[in-house]
């Protein structure tokens, strides 16, 4: 739409005002007629494809938005930019979106107190962010998402009313479709946008947390699980309810396994009660993850909890249990290890041999008559069989020799 000037004098006034704006005389923005003409001028330039000129003008207006001392002039300037966002519906130019987003984010950092009418400006900001998301202009949207995160967290201090509007903006932009697209982009291997989409997902927490956690539950690929775990928000108070809700009903084994991985991430010993029931899960992969979860949750009772799991878990998980117990300092660990070797004949041969080898190499079997007796029995059994090389027998014989050389046998 061409600019309609009433006469040549009107045109000269506009040209002179544009010159003043270019030189940084922002007082021209106090004139409503000039602001309206400027909007029409920007629209005309955009329609003709003069995008570089549009960017230059916006940069000047943006300087007023962020730097001018007078609130009324800053408000006029941000109003121009907010109205300009309406013209971007059919646009895809990255530079224009970038400059508009930078101005808007700068305004949020600058204006820390609420004033009537800000709701309309934030409506334009929300529409702008959604437009950039729809075009997957992640880098262009980042400044606005990050500054809104800063307001939410308090690193960008504002008054309560201003923060309330920003938090509403955060909720509005985190719709299910947007979060889904961000997650898909983040999980694509060798995707150049993986880092930026990950940053956006973290910045949009907790509104993005549920979708990320549900994606983690469904994930069957280890590398993707590791990526998603990095995305779990630092404020984890909202994670546990989602976890409990998901695991209260019967789920595929990998969902339960992933739930244990997530529970481990929380690192709170008091959450052991949520992990313990799954030691009885029939799938060994779940049981193994529960054992790792017990260690990750930490606390004073880690060894007791692991030792008590020995009577519950499947035989093929017991080597993992031995490995997890070996670094811990608890005299009851040696007792469990000796008992396990004493009961070796009840175990499948492949599990038995690996268990014996792992226990003998654990460094937890010290000089005791009971330990020496079980090792002698293992060596006798091995010597009676014709085997070229038996790692379990070799480890038992080596440990027995070390214990015999010990001065103290109790």
N, C-alpha and C positions, 0 to 999 in steps of 0.2 A: 504494500500500500504506500503510495507516494506521500510525502509530507505536504500538507496543505498550508501554505503561508498566506496570511491575509493580504500582505503587500510586500514590496521590496524591503521596507523598513523592518518588518517582522523577520524577514530572512536575514537581514544584516544583524539584527539583535541576536538571532540564534547563532550565526557564524561567530560573532564577537564572544558570545557566552562559551562556545565550544573552544575558542582560543584561550579564554580564561581558565576553563577546566583543564585544558592541556598544560597550562602553566602552573596548575595547582591552586588556583583561586577558587576554592570549593564553595565560597559564598554564593556562587551562581545557582547552587542547588536549592537555595531558599526560594527561588522563583518557580512556582508551580507550573507556569506555562512552559518554561524551559525544560523542566523534567518530563512533561508530556511530549514535547517535541523530540526530546532525546530518545524516548521510548519508540516513537515512530521512526526516528532516524536509524536506530539499531535494527528495527524490524526490516526496514528497507535495505540496509546493508547486508543483512543476513539472507534476504531473498535474492539478492544479486550475487551472492557468493563472496562478498568482501570480508571473509572471516578474520583475516589478520587485523583489519581496521577495527572490527568488533572487539577482538581481544584487547587491542591497545586501549580502546575507550573503557572497557570493563576494568582493566588494570588501574586506570586513573580513578574511576569511581571506587574501586576496591581500596585504594590508598586512603580515601576519605573514610570509608567504612571502618577501617582498622586503626587509623592513626589520628584522625581529627579529634580535637579536645571537645568540640561542641556536640552535645548529644543530639540536638535537633538536626544538624547536618548529617551526622552518622545515620540517623533514622531515615532521612530523605534518600541517602545513598543506598542503604540496604533495601529500601523500598523499590528503587529502580532495578536492582539486581534481582529481587524476588519476582517482580513483574516480568523481567526478561526470561525467567525460567519457563514461563508459559510458551515461549516461542521455540522451545527445544524439543517439542514432541516429535517432530520429524527429523531431528538432527542426529548425527552420529560423530560429529567432529570432536576428537579427543581433546584438542587444545581448548575449545570453548567450554566443554564440561569441566576440564581441569581448572580453568581460571574461576569459573563460577563456584565450584566446590571449595576452592581455596579462599575465596572471599567470604563465603558463608561460614566456613570453619573459623576463619579469623574473627568474624563478627561474634560468634558464640564465645570465643576466648575473651573478646573485648568487653562484651556486654554481660556483666555478671549479676545484674539486678533486673527483676521483672518489671515490664511496663505494659500497660494495656495495649492490645493490638499485636503482641508478639505471637499469639496463636496463629494468626494468618501467615506470618512469615515462616513459622515452623511447618505449616501446611505445605507451603511451596518447597521447603527444604526436604520434607518427606517425599514429595512427588519427584523431586530431582534425584534423590538417592535411589528410589525405585526404578526410575528411568535408566540410571546408570547401571543398576543391577541387571535390568532386562537386556541391556546391550553388553553385559559382562565387562563393563569398564571398571574393573576392580580397583585399579590403581587410582583412577580419578575419584572414585567414591571413598577411598581410604581416609583422607583428611577429615571428612565429616563423621564417618563412623568412629574414628579414633577420638575426636574431640568430644563426641557425645559419651563415649566410654569414660573419658577423663572427668566429665561432669558427674556421671553416675558414681564413679569411684572416689570423687572428692579431690583428685589431683588438679582439676580445674575448678577452683572455688566459685560458687554462685550462691544466690539466696535460694530459699526453699521453693518458691513459686517457679523460678527459672528452672531449677533442677526437675521439678515436676513435669514441666513441658518437655524437657529433653528426654526424660524417661518415657514419656508417652511416645515421643518420636522413635525411641529405640524399640518399643513394642510394635509400633506400626510397621517398621521396615523389616522386622524379623518374621515375615509371614512364612508359612510352610514351604511354599514353592521356592522362594528365594534361598532359604536355608538348604533345601534339597539340592538345588543347583550348585551352591557353594561347596557342599560336601562332595558331590560327584566330581567337581573340578579338583578339589583338594586330593581326592583319592586316585586320580589318574596318574599313573606312573610316568615319569619324565615330562610332566606337564609344566611349562614355564610359569604358569600361574599358581603353582602349588603353594608357594610360600605366602603370596599375598592373600589367597583365599583362606589359608590357615590363619593368618593374622586377623582377617575379618571375622572368621568364625569365633575366635577367642574374644575379640572385641565385642561381639554381639551376645556373649554369655551374660546372664543365664538363659536368655531367650533361645539361644541355639543349642543349649546343653542337652535337652531331652532328645533332639534329633540325632545329635552326635552319639549319645549313649545308646540309643536304639540301633544305630548303625553298627556300633561296636558289638552289641549283642548278636546281631545277625552275621557278623563277619566270620568267614572261614579261612581267610588268608592271613598268615602271621604278620607279614610286612604291613598290611593295612591296619591290623589291630594295633601295631606299634605306633603307626601314624596317628590313629584316633586317640590312643592313650595320651599322646602329647597334647591333645586338644582339650582334655578335661579341664574345666576351669579351676583356678586356684581356690575360689570360694566353693568348697565342696558340700556345703550344707544341703544343696538341692539334689545331690547325686544319690544319696542313700535311699530316700523315698522311692525314686525311680527304680533303683536296683531291687528293693524289697518287693515292689509291685510286680516287677517282671518275673521274679523267681518264685512267687508264691504259688503259681500253677505249674503243672507239668510242662517241661520245655525240652527241646532237643538237647542232646549232650553238649553241643558246642555253644549253645546259649548259656547253659549253666557254667561251662568252663570260662567263657568270656566274662560272665558275672563275677566269678572268683578273681579274674585278672583285675577287674575294675575295683572290687573290694580291696584287693591288695594295694591298689593305688592310694586308697584313703589312709592307710598306715595308722590305724587306731586300734590298739589291742582290745579295746572294749567291743569291737565288732566281731570278735571271734565267734560269738553265739550265732551269727548269721552264716558263718562258714561251716561250723561243726556238723550240721545235719547232712551236708553233702559228702562227708567222708563215707557215708553208706551208699552213695550213688553207685550203680552197677558198672559204670564206665570208668576204666582205669585212668583215662585222660582227665576226667573230672577230678578223681581222687588225687592225682598228682598235682593238679592246680590248687586244690585245697591245701595240700601240704606246703606248697610254695607260698600260698596266701598266709598261712599261719606264721611262717618266718617273716614275711613282709609286714604283717601287722605288728610284730614285735611284742615287747613287754617282758615282764619277769618270768612268765610261765611258758615260754616258747618250748623249752625242752620237755616239760611235763605234758604239754598238749600234743607234741609230736610222738612222745613215747606211748601215750594213751591211744594214739591212732593206729599203732602197730597191730592191735588185735582186731581192727575193723577193716583195714584196707586189703585190696587184692594182693596176691603174692607177687605179681609182676610190678607192683609199685614199691615194693619194700627196698629195692636197691636205691631208689630215689630217697626214701626215708633215711636210709643209712648215710647217704651223702649229705643230707641236710642236718643230721644230728652230729656228724663227725666234728665240725668246727666248734660245737658248743661244749661248755664246761659243766658237766653234771655227772657225778659218779654212777647214777642210775643208767646212763647210756651204756657203760661197759656191761652191766648186768643184762640189759636187753640184747646186746650184741651176742653175748655168750649163750643166752637162752635161744636166740635165733639159730645159732650154729648147732646147738643141742637138738633142735627140732628139725634139722635139715632134711631128714628122711621123709618128712611129710610134704615136702615141697617138690614141684616138678623139677626135673634134672637141670634144665637150662636156667631156671631161676635159682636153684640151689647153688650151682657152681659159681654163678656171678655174685650171689650174696656172700658166699664164703670168701671169695677173692676180695670183694669190696670191704668186708669187715676186717679181714687180715691186713689190708692196706690202709685202714682208717686211722691207725695210731691210737686207738682207744682201748685195745686189749693190753693190759699190763700184767705183770707177774702175779699169778694166782694159781692155786692148784686146780681150781675148776676150769680155768682157761686152758691150762696146759693139758689137762685130761681130754678136753674136747678136741684140741688140736692134734693130740696123739691119735685119737680115734679117726680123725679125718685123714691123717697121713697113712695109717694102717689100711684104711679102705682104699686109698689111692694106690698104695703099693701092691695091693692084691689084684689090681686091674692092669691090663696091657694098654697103655696110652702113650703115644709118642710125646705129646706135651700137654700138660694140664695146668693152665694158669692158676686155677684155684688151689690145686695141690702144691704147686710151686710156692704160692704166697703163704699157705699154711705151714709148709716145711720151713720156710725162711723165718716166719714169725716164731715158730716153736724153738728154733735155734737161738733166737734173740732172747726169748724168755728163759730158756735153760741157763743162759750165760748170766742172767740177772742174779744179784746177790740175795734179793728178797723175794721169796715165794711164800705167799700166805694162803 
